[in-house]
């Protein structure tokens, strides 16, 4: 005969293992809690790593040479785009050469700070914040939902599930956010005002249609989808090994931070050439030929890679790699660590609430 008190005690003692098991077979938090966890991490990460992103784009942008008979115009609303040199372009060339050539990460930091002001290292922060929060929410929410809908379980599921979920989630997020990503890249590659960026977008839509706002979508997908697949493949493996090594029942912030950093470094190395191509494509927004009646057909991604390699070798394909690595590794480590910490927090909260 089981007394009422004993039955209550039995229910309490068996609740923990049941809930722990559930944590390893489904997400265990609501979509709203996912948004809070990922959005907060995105804001913190963006504020910390934007200067490195600015330097990376500047180093990649200077690899692209000025064509014969063209110059860079600053006052035409297109910022640094290659346009026809009408009046000699002396003022424009003087503006383009401001700050000189960057000889590395530290040199770029110093020259940008000295010639343009320290705040220029955070140029493009506003569209980055506007873009980062919804992009991160879409990406991380889609990844977790897809992963667990595919039946993912720690230590027992195939490593292909994170690969598939990460790739699909990245395509979805890139397609939605690509126009804002383009605006951010333009603002970081050279200084310009919001009025000028509006003129840039208007000119692009008039010349190339609304689809011109998705310029760079192809190389962005070629960069981000392999990056996402490699990131989550390595992250899930590293996290599982660290949890077994330290006999952990749930993910901790240090485990997520270290796993995210290592996985991001591996993914960044293999995808950097596509990042260079993406930057080149998006900087060309508003570019015009000397003959207005001739329409340019944008070169394919692999043709651009061959041209960069022929001109600059592997150094060209890995232009900006060090600042990108310095940005991607801490960004992914902070973002994934914060997100996993937030998920663990809400999972514990939900368990206590259910009890």
C-alpha positions as CSV (number, residue, x, y, z in Angstrom):
1,X,0.0,0.0,0.0
2,X,1.4,3.3,-1.1
3,X,0.5,6.3,1.1
4,X,-0.4,9.6,-0.5
5,X,2.8,11.2,0.7
6,X,4.9,8.5,-0.7
7,X,3.2,8.8,-4.1
8,X,3.9,12.6,-4.1
9,X,7.6,11.9,-3.2
10,X,7.9,9.4,-6.1
11,X,6.5,12.0,-8.6
12,X,9.0,14.6,-7.5
13,X,12.0,12.3,-7.6
14,X,11.2,11.0,-11.1
15,X,10.5,14.4,-12.6
16,X,14.2,15.4,-12.9
17,X,15.3,12.5,-15.1
18,X,12.2,12.8,-17.3
19,X,12.9,16.5,-17.9
20,X,16.6,16.0,-18.5
21,X,15.7,13.4,-21.1
22,X,13.4,15.7,-22.8
23,X,16.0,18.4,-23.0
24,X,18.1,16.1,-25.1
25,X,15.3,15.2,-27.5
26,X,13.6,18.5,-28.1
27,X,14.2,22.3,-27.7
28,X,12.4,22.6,-24.4
29,X,11.7,26.4,-24.8
30,X,9.1,28.5,-26.5
31,X,9.8,30.5,-29.8
32,X,9.5,33.7,-27.8
33,X,12.2,32.6,-25.4
34,X,14.3,31.7,-28.5
35,X,13.9,35.2,-29.8
36,X,15.0,36.7,-26.5
37,X,18.0,34.5,-26.2
38,X,19.2,34.9,-29.8
39,X,18.3,38.6,-30.1
40,X,20.2,39.6,-26.9
41,X,23.3,37.7,-28.0
42,X,23.1,39.3,-31.5
43,X,23.1,42.9,-30.0
44,X,26.1,42.2,-27.7
45,X,28.1,40.5,-30.5
46,X,27.4,43.2,-33.0
47,X,28.7,46.0,-30.7
48,X,31.9,44.1,-30.0
49,X,32.9,43.0,-33.4
50,X,31.7,45.7,-35.9
51,X,35.2,47.4,-36.0
52,X,36.8,44.2,-37.1
53,X,34.1,43.8,-39.8
54,X,34.8,47.4,-41.1
55,X,38.6,46.7,-41.3
56,X,37.9,43.4,-43.1
57,X,35.8,45.0,-45.8
58,X,38.2,47.9,-46.3
59,X,41.1,45.4,-46.9
60,X,39.0,43.4,-49.3
61,X,37.7,46.4,-51.1
62,X,41.2,47.8,-51.9
63,X,42.1,44.6,-53.8
64,X,39.6,45.7,-56.6
65,X,41.5,48.0,-59.0
66,X,40.3,51.1,-60.7
67,X,39.6,50.5,-64.4
68,X,41.1,52.6,-67.2
69,X,39.1,55.8,-67.9
70,X,37.2,55.5,-64.6
71,X,37.4,57.1,-61.2
72,X,35.8,56.9,-57.8
73,X,33.1,59.5,-57.2
74,X,32.0,60.5,-53.7
75,X,29.5,63.2,-54.5
76,X,27.2,61.3,-56.9
77,X,25.3,59.3,-54.2
78,X,27.1,56.1,-55.2
79,X,30.0,56.5,-52.8
80,X,33.0,54.4,-54.1
81,X,31.5,53.0,-57.2
82,X,33.5,53.1,-60.5
83,X,31.9,55.7,-62.7
84,X,32.8,57.6,-65.9
85,X,35.5,60.2,-65.2
86,X,33.9,63.4,-66.6
87,X,35.8,66.3,-65.0
88,X,39.2,64.8,-64.6
89,X,38.2,63.3,-61.3
90,X,40.9,65.0,-59.3
91,X,38.7,65.7,-56.3
92,X,37.3,62.2,-56.4
93,X,40.7,60.6,-56.6
94,X,41.9,62.7,-53.8
95,X,39.0,61.5,-51.7
96,X,39.6,57.9,-52.7
97,X,43.2,58.1,-51.7
98,X,42.4,59.6,-48.3
99,X,44.0,57.4,-45.7
100,X,46.2,55.8,-48.2
101,X,46.8,52.1,-48.8
102,X,46.2,49.8,-45.9
103,X,49.1,47.5,-45.2
104,X,47.5,45.2,-42.6
105,X,44.9,45.1,-39.9
106,X,46.7,47.3,-37.4
107,X,47.6,49.8,-40.2
108,X,43.9,50.0,-41.2
109,X,42.8,50.6,-37.7
110,X,45.2,53.4,-37.2
111,X,44.6,55.1,-40.6
112,X,40.8,54.9,-40.3
113,X,40.9,56.3,-36.8
114,X,43.4,59.1,-37.6
115,X,41.9,60.3,-41.0
116,X,38.2,59.6,-40.5
117,X,37.7,59.5,-36.8
118,X,37.4,56.6,-34.3
119,X,33.6,56.4,-34.8
120,X,34.1,55.3,-38.4
121,X,35.2,51.9,-37.1
122,X,31.5,51.5,-36.2
123,X,30.3,52.7,-39.6
124,X,27.3,50.7,-40.7
125,X,26.4,49.9,-37.1
126,X,22.7,51.0,-37.5
127,X,21.9,48.8,-40.4
128,X,24.0,46.1,-38.8
129,X,21.8,46.2,-35.7
130,X,18.7,46.4,-37.7
131,X,19.9,43.4,-39.7
132,X,21.6,41.4,-37.1
133,X,18.7,41.0,-34.7
134,X,16.1,39.7,-37.2
135,X,18.8,37.7,-39.1
136,X,20.0,36.0,-36.0
137,X,16.5,35.3,-34.7
138,X,15.5,33.8,-38.1
139,X,18.7,31.8,-38.4
140,X,19.0,30.3,-34.9
141,X,15.3,29.7,-34.6
142,X,15.1,28.0,-37.9
143,X,18.2,25.9,-37.2
144,X,17.0,24.6,-33.8
145,X,13.5,24.0,-35.1
146,X,14.7,22.1,-38.1
147,X,17.3,20.1,-36.2
148,X,14.8,18.8,-33.6
149,X,12.1,18.3,-36.2
150,X,14.6,15.9,-37.9
151,X,14.7,13.9,-34.7
152,X,18.1,15.1,-33.5
153,X,19.3,13.6,-30.2
154,X,22.6,14.3,-28.5
155,X,25.3,11.6,-29.0
156,X,23.0,9.2,-31.0
157,X,21.9,11.2,-34.1
158,X,23.8,11.4,-37.3
159,X,26.1,14.4,-37.8
160,X,24.3,15.1,-41.1
161,X,21.3,16.5,-39.3
162,X,23.1,19.6,-38.1
163,X,24.7,20.0,-41.5
164,X,21.3,19.9,-43.3
165,X,19.5,22.1,-40.7
166,X,22.3,24.7,-40.8
167,X,22.4,24.9,-44.5
168,X,18.6,25.3,-44.9
169,X,18.4,27.8,-42.1
170,X,21.2,29.9,-43.7
171,X,19.6,30.0,-47.1
172,X,16.3,31.2,-45.6
173,X,18.0,33.9,-43.5
174,X,20.3,35.1,-46.3
175,X,17.3,35.5,-48.7
176,X,15.4,37.6,-46.2
177,X,18.3,39.8,-45.0
178,X,20.4,40.2,-48.2
179,X,19.3,43.7,-49.1
180,X,20.2,45.0,-45.6
181,X,23.5,43.1,-45.8
182,X,24.2,45.0,-49.0
183,X,23.5,48.3,-47.4
184,X,25.8,47.5,-44.5
185,X,28.6,46.5,-46.7
186,X,28.4,49.7,-48.7
187,X,28.5,51.8,-45.6
188,X,31.5,50.0,-44.3
189,X,33.6,49.9,-47.5
190,X,33.7,53.7,-47.7
191,X,32.2,56.6,-45.7
192,X,28.8,57.9,-46.8
193,X,25.6,59.4,-45.4
194,X,22.2,57.9,-45.2
195,X,21.1,60.3,-48.0
196,X,23.8,58.9,-50.3
197,X,22.9,55.3,-49.5
198,X,19.3,56.1,-50.4
199,X,20.5,57.5,-53.7
200,X,22.6,54.4,-54.2
201,X,19.6,52.1,-53.7
202,X,17.4,54.2,-55.9
203,X,19.9,54.2,-58.7
204,X,20.4,50.5,-58.5
205,X,16.6,49.8,-58.6
206,X,16.2,52.1,-61.6
207,X,19.1,50.6,-63.5
208,X,18.8,46.9,-62.6
209,X,15.3,46.5,-61.1
210,X,14.3,45.4,-57.7
211,X,16.4,42.2,-58.0
212,X,19.6,44.4,-57.9
213,X,19.1,44.6,-54.2
214,X,19.9,40.9,-54.0
215,X,23.2,41.4,-55.8
216,X,25.7,39.2,-54.1
217,X,23.1,36.7,-53.1
218,X,24.9,33.9,-55.0
219,X,28.4,34.4,-53.5
220,X,26.8,35.1,-50.1
221,X,25.0,31.7,-50.2
222,X,28.2,30.0,-51.5
223,X,30.0,31.5,-48.5
224,X,27.4,31.2,-45.8
225,X,25.9,27.8,-46.5
226,X,29.2,25.9,-46.4
227,X,30.2,28.0,-43.4
228,X,27.0,27.2,-41.6
229,X,27.3,23.5,-42.4
230,X,30.9,23.3,-41.3
231,X,30.1,25.4,-38.2
232,X,27.3,23.3,-36.8
233,X,28.9,20.0,-37.9
234,X,32.1,20.8,-35.9
235,X,30.2,22.5,-33.1
236,X,27.9,19.6,-32.3
237,X,30.8,17.1,-32.3
238,X,33.1,19.3,-30.2
239,X,30.3,20.1,-27.7
240,X,29.4,16.4,-27.3
241,X,33.1,15.5,-26.7
242,X,33.6,18.2,-24.2
243,X,30.4,17.3,-22.3
244,X,31.6,13.6,-22.2
245,X,35.1,14.7,-21.1
246,X,33.8,16.7,-18.2
247,X,30.8,14.5,-17.4
248,X,28.2,17.2,-18.0
249,X,24.5,16.6,-18.2
250,X,23.8,19.9,-20.0
251,X,25.7,22.5,-22.0
252,X,27.5,25.2,-20.1
253,X,28.7,28.6,-21.4
254,X,32.4,27.7,-21.5
255,X,31.7,24.5,-23.4
256,X,29.6,26.4,-26.0
257,X,32.1,29.3,-26.2
258,X,35.1,27.0,-26.9
259,X,33.2,24.8,-29.3
260,X,31.8,27.7,-31.2
261,X,35.2,29.4,-31.5
262,X,37.0,26.4,-32.8
263,X,34.2,25.5,-35.2
264,X,34.0,29.0,-36.5
265,X,37.8,29.2,-37.2
266,X,37.7,26.0,-39.3
267,X,34.6,27.2,-41.2
268,X,36.1,30.7,-41.8
269,X,39.3,29.3,-43.3
270,X,37.6,27.2,-46.0
271,X,35.0,29.9,-47.0
272,X,37.1,33.1,-47.1
273,X,37.5,33.2,-50.9
274,X,33.7,33.4,-51.2
275,X,33.6,36.2,-48.6
276,X,36.1,38.2,-50.8
277,X,33.8,37.6,-53.9
278,X,30.7,38.7,-52.0
279,X,32.3,41.9,-50.9
280,X,33.4,42.7,-54.5
281,X,30.0,42.0,-55.8
282,X,28.2,44.2,-53.3
283,X,30.7,47.1,-53.7
284,X,29.8,47.1,-57.4
285,X,26.3,48.3,-56.6
286,X,25.6,51.2,-58.9
287,X,28.6,50.5,-61.2
288,X,28.2,51.8,-64.7
289,X,30.2,51.3,-67.9
290,X,31.7,54.3,-69.7
291,X,29.2,53.7,-72.5
292,X,25.7,54.0,-71.0
293,X,24.1,52.0,-73.7
294,X,26.2,48.9,-72.9
295,X,24.8,46.7,-70.1
296,X,27.3,44.8,-68.0
297,X,26.8,41.2,-67.3
298,X,28.2,40.5,-63.9
299,X,30.9,37.9,-63.9
300,X,30.3,34.5,-62.3
301,X,31.6,33.8,-58.8
302,X,34.2,31.4,-60.0
303,X,35.3,33.7,-62.8
304,X,35.9,36.4,-60.2
305,X,37.9,34.0,-58.1
306,X,40.1,33.1,-61.1
307,X,40.6,36.8,-61.8
308,X,41.6,37.6,-58.2
309,X,43.9,34.6,-58.1
310,X,45.6,35.6,-61.4
311,X,46.1,39.1,-60.2
312,X,47.0,38.6,-56.5
313,X,47.4,34.9,-56.0
314,X,46.2,33.3,-52.7
315,X,46.9,36.6,-51.0
316,X,44.0,38.1,-52.9
317,X,41.6,35.2,-52.2
318,X,42.5,35.5,-48.5
319,X,42.5,39.3,-48.3
320,X,41.0,40.4,-45.0
321,X,41.2,36.8,-43.6
322,X,43.0,37.8,-40.4
323,X,40.4,40.5,-39.4
324,X,37.6,38.1,-40.6
325,X,39.0,35.4,-38.4
326,X,39.4,37.9,-35.6
327,X,35.8,38.8,-36.0
328,X,34.2,35.5,-36.8
329,X,35.8,33.5,-34.0
330,X,34.8,35.7,-31.1
331,X,31.5,36.6,-32.7
332,X,30.4,33.0,-33.1
333,X,31.8,32.1,-29.7
334,X,30.0,34.9,-28.0
335,X,26.8,34.4,-30.0
336,X,26.6,30.6,-29.6
337,X,27.7,30.8,-26.0
338,X,25.1,33.4,-25.1
339,X,22.4,31.6,-27.0
340,X,23.0,28.3,-25.4
341,X,23.2,30.0,-22.0
342,X,19.9,31.6,-22.7
343,X,18.3,28.4,-23.7
344,X,19.6,26.6,-20.6
345,X,18.3,29.4,-18.5
346,X,14.8,29.2,-20.0
347,X,14.8,25.4,-19.9
348,X,15.5,25.5,-16.2
349,X,12.8,28.2,-15.7
350,X,10.3,26.1,-17.6
351,X,11.1,23.0,-15.6
352,X,10.7,24.8,-12.3
353,X,7.4,26.3,-13.6
354,X,6.1,22.9,-14.6
355,X,7.0,21.4,-11.2
